[in-house]
Amino acid sequence: MRCEVCGRKIFGKPHRVIIEGAKMTVCGKCAKLGSGTWEEKRKSVFPKPAIRPFKQALPTKPVQAKQSSQQDLEPPLDLVEDFAVKIRKAREKLGLSHEELGRRLSEKVSVLKKIESGKMTPDMKLVVKLEHALKIKLLAPLTEPKPLPAYQKTPMEELTLGDLVNLNEGEGEDSKKREQS
């Protein structure tokens, strides 16, 4: 075994010390550099039993059915599309600079500038802070896209693998008919 600090061969029992937060196995000379010691956890040779004994203690309180809360009934919320414009207008309306808003929210000015320019989307925690500080609504109920009529295909659905197979099979039949004629 070699010392993890100096690389010398360790004779006798190695020292397990903590050097700058790292657990290391070192020689006697390098052990002086450590601030503390640690013990290696040994793995048990015997496997743990797969079946645990049944606990006979029953819960003292009866289990109650989960009551539906107001949150369960509310639709999921999503960030509005024009959040950057809303944030900038609200900040300017209140007469706040980026620095003042940053201090109020405990956020970096660069983050606020990126959000206002639309280069960055704020996380939910920051959205809530912005709503509270600027007195605006940035979250709206999630709207699902309208389904297209069955006869209208989207650009991604123009040609499928099955369509290609059908086209190839059709070409084979046409070539056979041409050869027979």
C-alpha positions in Angstrom: 0.0 0.0 0.0 1.2 3.5 -0.9 0.7 6.9 0.8 -1.9 8.9 -1.0 0.1 12.2 -0.3 3.8 11.4 -0.9 3.5 8.1 -2.7 5.9 6.2 -0.4 5.3 2.6 0.5 3.5 2.3 3.8 5.1 -0.2 6.2 3.1 -1.3 9.2 -0.4 0.1 9.9 -1.5 2.9 7.6 -2.9 6.1 9.1 -6.4 7.3 8.1 -6.5 11.0 8.4 -8.6 13.9 7.1 -6.5 16.4 5.1 -8.4 19.5 4.0 -11.7 17.6 4.1 -10.5 14.6 2.2 -10.3 11.2 3.8 -6.8 9.8 3.0 -4.7 6.8 3.8 -1.2 8.0 4.5 2.2 7.1 6.0 3.4 8.1 9.4 5.2 11.2 8.2 2.2 12.6 6.2 -0.2 11.8 9.1 1.0 15.0 10.8 -0.6 17.0 8.0 -4.1 15.7 8.9 -6.6 17.4 11.2 -8.5 14.3 12.3 -8.9 10.6 11.9 -11.6 8.4 10.4 -12.4 4.7 10.5 -13.1 2.6 7.5 -16.6 1.1 7.6 -16.4 -2.6 7.1 -19.0 -4.4 5.1 -20.7 -7.3 6.8 -19.8 -10.7 5.4 -23.3 -12.0 6.2 -26.1 -10.7 4.1 -29.0 -8.9 5.7 -32.2 -11.0 6.1 -34.6 -10.4 3.2 -37.6 -10.7 5.4 -38.0 -8.4 8.3 -39.9 -9.4 11.4 -43.5 -8.3 11.6 -44.0 -5.3 14.0 -46.9 -5.9 16.3 -47.4 -2.3 17.3 -50.4 -0.8 15.6 -50.7 2.9 14.9 -52.4 4.7 17.8 -54.3 7.2 15.5 -56.7 5.9 13.0 -55.7 6.6 9.4 -57.9 9.3 7.9 -58.8 9.6 4.2 -57.0 12.4 2.4 -59.1 15.4 2.2 -59.2 17.2 -1.2 -57.5 20.5 -0.8 -58.1 23.7 -2.8 -54.8 23.0 -4.6 -56.1 19.8 -6.1 -58.9 21.6 -7.7 -56.9 24.4 -9.2 -55.6 24.0 -12.8 -51.8 23.8 -13.2 -50.2 27.2 -13.8 -47.7 28.2 -16.4 -45.7 31.4 -17.1 -47.4 33.8 -19.4 -45.7 34.2 -22.9 -45.0 38.0 -22.6 -43.5 37.8 -19.1 -40.4 39.8 -20.0 -42.5 42.8 -21.2 -44.8 42.6 -18.2 -41.8 42.6 -15.7 -40.1 45.5 -17.5 -43.2 47.6 -17.6 -44.1 46.9 -14.0 -40.5 47.7 -12.8 -40.5 51.0 -14.7 -44.0 51.9 -13.5 -42.8 51.5 -9.9 -39.7 53.6 -10.7 -37.3 50.9 -9.7 -33.9 50.3 -11.3 -32.5 46.8 -11.9 -30.2 47.3 -8.8 -33.1 48.3 -6.5 -35.3 45.4 -7.7 -32.3 43.0 -7.3 -31.8 44.2 -3.7 -35.5 43.7 -2.9 -35.6 40.2 -4.4 -32.1 39.2 -3.3 -31.3 38.4 -6.9 -28.4 39.3 -9.2 -28.9 42.3 -11.5 -27.6 40.2 -14.4 -30.3 37.6 -13.9 -33.0 40.3 -13.8 -31.7 41.9 -17.0 -31.6 38.5 -18.8 -35.2 37.8 -17.7 -36.4 41.2 -18.9 -34.7 40.7 -22.3 -36.3 37.3 -22.7 -32.9 35.4 -22.8 -33.8 33.6 -19.6 -36.9 32.1 -18.1 -37.3 32.5 -14.3 -37.9 29.5 -12.1 -41.1 29.3 -10.1 -39.5 30.6 -6.9 -38.3 33.8 -8.7 -41.7 34.1 -10.5 -43.5 34.3 -7.1 -40.9 36.8 -5.8 -41.4 39.0 -8.9 -45.2 38.8 -8.7 -45.1 39.9 -5.1 -42.6 42.7 -5.5 -44.0 44.1 -8.7 -47.7 43.4 -7.9 -48.3 41.7 -11.2 -49.6 38.2 -12.4 -47.1 36.2 -14.3 -48.8 32.8 -13.9 -51.8 31.8 -15.8 -53.8 28.5 -16.1 -52.2 26.1 -18.5 -53.9 26.1 -21.8 -53.9 23.0 -24.0 -53.3 23.5 -27.7 -56.4 23.1 -29.9 -56.5 19.7 -31.6 -56.3 19.8 -35.4 -59.2 18.3 -37.4 -58.7 14.7 -38.3 -58.4 15.4 -42.0 -55.7 18.0 -41.5 -52.1 16.8 -41.0 -49.4 18.8 -39.3 -46.1 19.3 -41.2 -44.5 16.6 -39.1 -47.2 14.1 -40.2 -46.8 14.6 -43.9 -45.1 11.3 -44.6 -44.9 8.4 -42.2 -42.8 5.2 -42.4 -45.9 3.3 -43.2 -46.6 5.7 -46.1 -43.1 5.0 -47.4 -43.6 1.2 -47.3 -46.9 1.6 -49.1 -45.2 3.8 -51.7 -42.4 1.2 -52.2 -44.9 -1.6 -52.5 -46.9 0.4 -55.0 -43.8 1.1 -57.1 -43.1 -2.6 -57.2 -46.6 -3.4 -58.6 -46.3 -0.7 -61.2 -42.9 -2.0 -62.4 -44.4 -5.5 -62.7 -47.3 -4.3 -64.7 -44.9 -2.4 -67.0 -42.8 -5.5 -67.5 -45.9 -7.6 -68.5 -47.1 -5.0 -71.0 
